[in-house]
Amino acid sequence: AGGGGGAAAATTETWLPCGPLAVGEPSLGGSTSGGAGLAPLATLPHQSRLVAALLQDHAVGMDACIIGGKGSGKTSIARRFAGALGYTPRTVFCFADLPARDLLQRRSMDESGTTIWEDAEAVSAAIRGELLVVDNVHRLPSGTFAATLGRLITDRELQLPDGRRLMPRAQVEALKQAGACSEDELASLVPVHPSFRVLATAEPPTAWAVGGDGGGGGGTGAAA
């Protein structure tokens, strides 16, 4: 689901079907290209086309979701996309019991024992202009993803539990120039970096009906 760093970015979605795994490709959590014990990775034509499509989406400020069965190369394509643009991706590994708030911030303790809020991967990526990879997003309970990260993806805005508010950089600058906010309000605004992008992976809808554990075999596409 889309939106770039600009205030007027249109809401868009791109769903990309993912086909069979390339020969020698590592599975999730495995070694990357050039790792010990792995033969050189073979790039299949459909993978090259998908990476090219992702690069085009990135150029116009869009986020994307790659849909494919288990072992179909979704993680490999995400890595190739990140490498092509010099991103060091931050990955959220989704599971059914993941607390919704943990997608944004977590409670932690500093060296003095004081309880503090710690930014989760999504917030850190948004602030620093990194690539957020949401792996197996279909495993989250229905509505969780949209309720927590929906506004960040579509509008690049998000209210955080610690009181800060993420907002597109252009809007933050406009508020400063207009003098429409107090100093305390401006201090709570955190600009979202224009380079921030979201790339989700998911299994075909047939897997969602069985709790995210199905969907093996070749890739299937879903319409936007």
Secondary structure, 3 states (H helix, E strand, C coil): CCCCCCCCCCCCCCEEECCCCCCCCCCCCCCCCCCCCCCCCCCCHHHHHHHHHHHHHHHCCCCEEEECCECCCHHHHHHHHHHHHCCCCEEEECCCCCCHHHHCEEEEECCCCCEEEEECHHHHHHHHCCEEEEECHHHCCCCHHHHHHHHHHHCCCEECCCCCEEEEHHHHHHHHHHCCCCHHHHHCEEEECCCCEEEEEECCHHHHCCCCCCCECCCCCCCC
